[in-house]
Amino acid sequence: MKKSILTLGIVLFLGGISFAQTPKGGPPVAPAAPAAPDAKANPNAPEVIFAETSFDFATLQKGDECSHEFTFKNTGKEPLILANCQASCGCTTPSCPKEPIAPGASGVIKVKYDSNRVGVFSKTVTVTSNAKNSPVVLSIKGKIEGPAQEEAFPGKNNGGMGQ
């Protein structure tokens, strides 16, 4: 009897959740369509072209230098402004130019990974700009070898109160 009541309760609960997803009094509403692209796209807009968008560090030792420079060029007819360079996590640090990049000029985005973290890694940096091909995703990957990092916990074998 308990199983029957429990089963009936679960069915009613799931049924209530599924009906809660549609508005009352009508069929489901389709999500809003994305805004149509501007019919008059700027033909002079900057365009950022990277020499490479991914880099493999292969295998490094813990503590080794782990940074790479991604070079790019503004092939458009207006200045390129890099609005944001966002890493996928805190262990990756991008350095992007703050000043506008003139048409025909080149620049560098330096990406550094914390090589004190042992193991395989694959990280990305998303570069947002005023370019017509924005955003661009840069990626780095590799493997850091070395002894695993030991964690220090307060109060354990360190002369603290926890002994």
Summary of the structure (lengths in Angstrom):
residues: 163
radius of gyration: 26.0
end to end distance: 53.9
largest distance: 77.8
contacts: 394
relative contact order: 0.19
helix: 11%
strand: 37%
